[in-house]
């Protein structure tokens, strides 16, 4: 009896027990003797200068070790660039570093740090600081900054151009048989993972250890090294477990370096954890935005032109905008496209990644507009999308490395029960509830990292193996799926494999962002485990004492740790024990191909939703959701469904709940706590069905993995908004959709 392949099996999480029993240690739970505690103080104004900070009362309090401000905090050595976290290099949250001068750029900007021997004493002392300001009027809202907007050369940390154009969109729209012209507005969204961002710092001479809540320990290591001017070899970053990231912990914000600087200043270990309120001002956000979209089509429903423009605020120091026009330029067969970002300098920190950054907002505009176009043409919304299906990337003309979109439409619609739907709005009613259904397409780009991804595999003489890579575990199940990948590559049962992660002492892995984690990490793990398997096979066929001696290595297969060629066998454990070798080790690396691309790469899906709207109260309840997705090879069906369901439920929250607004007078967020900022809870969750459409892809990476972290959210809000229209006849062009909109 042999072991079935582990990849694809719905195995339970290998880290489930430590997480539910509390033995899993997070960055703020590391017990270090002599620990001190840092309380960060944020600016109460959004624009101006700090004219004075009276620290005397705070410094006089018992247990206070230091009060750091712009007057005594050490200067940073180098200001790193905004992004390249996909390359595994420095990834600051913004190019501005606080407490280097007295200028205030945004409310909540860190202006002081109080360090004490307990958290309570640090908090109390911080409350005693007396700060005076010279305040200037802030610019924070779209209406305040609209006239100052400009088209940047690049956005998104320099990765993407500020405008994209193909064909003659103006002529196409002017000559179109039917057009839809719509403007969509979006409230800002803030990051609220269960675990607030935090860092524990400890110096030993000139060597620094950071326990950081991060999506990329190597990114933290490189960023802090550059800021502090110390060698990489002197910094170790550990982050085994992270309590949710979703983009807030992808960029490296200011607190890890501040923790290191404060710990060195007081000469003791130090813990710096952001408060829930500070999570609204310290780790980026999804920016407030306005999107204007125009669709042109023939009477038959063939798209002839798309114009998609976006307006949003950025910080005073970075040209940042969510890439909202990316998927709209790629999803449908359309010869003419005009996309443009307009941004303006605002008193805000640099926005950041938030799950499906740009795709979820951009696809809301595109897919609601497509629903409007279907109404204008008298077409079923699904039929309209099928008529504009493209076998190639419309932007480049290159064939897709794999698609599956047509199958997602068909299988999602069948599972949801789309066929036979009465297209007339407001025709279905259950008591006081108006019932509607809606759908939307989903797309998310596949973006491989730029640098090699590495892993290490070791097999012990007892027949067990450990595979190592630096990536943290932030809730995605990476430790589980990489154990499965290693087990299959080595030819071992899963229970005899272990995955170690979350430490810069382990082989480098880039920050797991943009749904790239599963693909790049599995490629490195597969490479290392395969190299070790081949090494052991070579040892066996070259060992005169092995039954495999002289066999062709190509003919050797491995199952359950036993190498077999014909009728001859030899075990991993027996080989090592016979040669008095306690273990064997190999490293592996994977680099995506460079040069001109030969394929377009994107993950596709389709979203369906049913809503009930109270005709008198305006309440919207999502009753069920169905998502069909084609993420390439599925490493673990249970974890993939969990990820996709989480994205769909976040899409529900984006559609109906999540919103924050800047007060134009003070430049501060109106909501800065979970008591006021609404997120979806269990009572909001409908029945969710996931359909996995596996497609073979031998281009994206060795195992054909595209990733599922983001695609589940894309299109979910649009499907809900389209369902609201079907229920009520009201076309809502804003997020979130509120009771006031329905009334």
Buried (B, 14 or more C-beta within 10 A) or exposed (E): EEBEEBBBBEBEBBBEEBBEEEEBBBBBBBEBEEBBBBBBBBBBBBBBBBEEBEBEBBBEBEBBBBBBBBEEBBEBEEEBBBBBBBBBBBBBBBBBBBBEEBBBBBBBBBBBBBBBBEBEBBBBBBEBBEBEBEBEEBBBBBEBBEEEBEBBEEBBBBEBBBBBBBBBBEEBBEEBBBBBEBBBBBBBBBBBBEBBBBBBBBBEEEEBBBBBBBBBBBBBBBBBBBBBEBEEEBBBBBBBBBBBBBBBBBBBBBBBBBBBBBBBBBEBBBBBBBBEBBBBBBBBBBBBBBBBBBBBBBEEBBBBBBBBBBBBBBBBBBBBBBBBBBBBBBBBEBBBBBBBBBBBBBBBBBBBBBBBBBBBBBBBBBBBBBBBBBBBBEBBBBEBBBBBBBEBBBBEEBBBBBBBBBBBBBBBBEBBEBEEBEEEBBEBEEEEBBBBBBBBBBBBBBBBBBBBBBBBBBBBBEBBBBBBBBBBBBBBBBBBBBBBBBBBBBBBBBEBBBBBBBBBEBBBBBBBBBBBBBBBBBBBBBBBBBBBBBBBBEBBBEBEEBBBEEBEBEEBEBBBBBBBBEEBBBBBBBBBBBEEEEEBBBBBBBBBEEEEEEBBBBBBBBBBBBBBBBBEEBBBBBBBBBBBBBBBBBBBBBBBBBBBBBBBBBBBBBBBBBBBEBBEEBBBBEBBEEEEBBBBEEEBBBEBBBBBBBBEBEBBBBBBBBBBBBBBBBBBBBBBBBBBBBBBEBBBBBBBBBEEBBE
